[in-house]
Amino acid sequence: MVTKDSLTKMIQAANPEKQAQIVGRACLVLFKRQTESERQTNSTNTENSIGFTGSDAKCGSLTAKTFLKHKTLQPWQVERWLKVDSRGTMRIAKYWKQLDQAAREKAAAAT
């Protein structure tokens, strides 16, 4: 089960290499939830609360594509997703519900 708090704690406890893996895998999950058109254009053009928000779509898509190609991320990419907003929430943690849903779907498919 993924919660905002559990995701934040997991990231904070990880070393930089592991943080890159966590962020990369999370962005990849979100990227795969984008529509085909959105994946091709690195944008969000359907307001369906699935995948990246409009403000994160380009960076999120490019981060996911980098992770797919290189299996890691550059430090600046990780830093962008770990940046905390005015409410104290990491950028990647705002997607915890989608990440939880994806984890539950994966677990259900494995049984």
C-alpha positions as CSV (number, residue, x, y, z in Angstrom):
1,M,0.0,0.0,0.0
2,V,1.4,3.4,-1.0
3,T,0.5,6.5,1.0
4,K,1.9,10.0,0.7
5,D,3.7,9.5,4.0
6,S,5.1,6.0,3.2
7,L,6.4,7.2,-0.2
8,T,8.0,10.3,1.4
9,K,9.6,8.2,4.1
10,M,10.9,5.6,1.6
11,I,12.5,8.3,-0.5
12,Q,14.0,10.1,2.5
13,A,15.6,6.9,3.8
14,A,17.1,5.9,0.5
15,N,20.5,6.8,-0.8
16,P,20.8,8.9,-4.0
17,E,21.0,5.9,-6.3
18,K,17.9,4.3,-4.8
19,Q,16.1,7.7,-4.9
20,A,16.7,7.8,-8.6
21,Q,15.2,4.3,-9.0
22,I,12.1,5.2,-6.9
23,V,11.5,8.4,-8.8
24,G,12.2,6.8,-12.2
25,R,9.9,3.9,-11.6
26,A,7.1,6.2,-10.3
27,C,7.4,8.5,-13.3
28,L,7.3,5.5,-15.6
29,V,4.1,4.3,-13.9
30,L,2.5,7.7,-14.4
31,F,3.8,8.0,-18.0
32,K,2.2,4.6,-18.9
33,R,-1.1,5.9,-17.5
34,Q,-1.0,8.9,-20.0
35,T,-3.0,8.5,-23.2
36,E,-1.0,7.5,-26.3
37,S,-1.3,11.0,-27.7
38,E,-0.1,12.5,-24.4
39,R,2.9,10.1,-24.4
40,Q,3.9,11.1,-27.9
41,T,3.6,14.9,-27.3
42,N,4.9,15.0,-23.7
43,S,1.8,16.8,-22.6
44,T,-1.5,16.4,-20.9
45,N,-4.5,17.2,-23.1
46,T,-7.1,15.2,-21.3
47,E,-8.2,16.3,-17.8
48,N,-9.0,12.8,-16.5
49,S,-6.9,12.8,-13.2
50,I,-4.8,10.0,-14.7
51,G,-1.1,10.3,-15.3
52,F,0.7,13.6,-14.9
53,T,-0.9,17.0,-14.3
54,G,-0.5,19.6,-17.0
55,S,2.3,21.4,-15.2
56,D,4.3,18.1,-14.8
57,A,3.5,16.4,-18.1
58,K,6.5,17.5,-20.1
59,C,9.1,17.0,-17.4
60,G,7.5,13.8,-16.2
61,S,7.3,12.3,-19.7
62,L,10.9,13.2,-20.4
63,T,12.0,11.8,-17.0
64,A,10.2,8.6,-17.7
65,K,11.7,8.3,-21.2
66,T,15.2,8.9,-19.7
67,F,14.6,6.2,-17.1
68,L,13.4,3.8,-19.8
69,K,16.5,4.4,-21.9
70,H,19.2,4.6,-19.2
71,K,17.7,2.8,-16.2
72,T,18.7,5.8,-14.0
73,L,18.2,9.5,-13.8
74,Q,20.4,12.6,-13.6
75,P,20.7,14.2,-10.1
76,W,18.8,17.3,-11.3
77,Q,15.9,15.2,-12.5
78,V,15.6,13.5,-9.1
79,E,15.9,16.8,-7.3
80,R,13.0,18.3,-9.3
81,W,10.7,15.5,-8.2
82,L,11.8,15.6,-4.6
83,K,11.3,19.4,-4.3
84,V,8.8,20.2,-1.6
85,D,5.9,22.5,-2.2
86,S,4.4,25.1,0.1
87,R,2.4,22.4,1.9
88,G,5.5,20.3,2.5
89,T,4.7,17.7,-0.1
90,M,7.3,16.3,-2.5
91,R,6.3,16.8,-6.2
92,I,6.3,13.0,-6.8
93,A,4.3,12.4,-3.6
94,K,1.3,14.2,-4.9
95,Y,0.7,11.2,-7.2
96,W,0.6,8.7,-4.3
97,K,-3.0,7.7,-5.1
98,Q,-2.2,6.7,-8.6
99,L,0.9,4.9,-7.5
100,D,-1.1,3.0,-4.9
101,Q,-3.7,2.0,-7.5
102,A,-1.0,0.8,-9.8
103,A,0.7,-1.2,-7.0
104,R,-2.6,-2.8,-6.1
105,E,-3.3,-3.7,-9.8
106,K,0.1,-5.2,-10.1
107,A,-0.3,-7.3,-6.9
108,A,-3.8,-8.5,-8.0
109,A,-2.4,-9.5,-11.4
110,A,0.4,-11.5,-9.7
111,T,-2.1,-13.7,-7.7
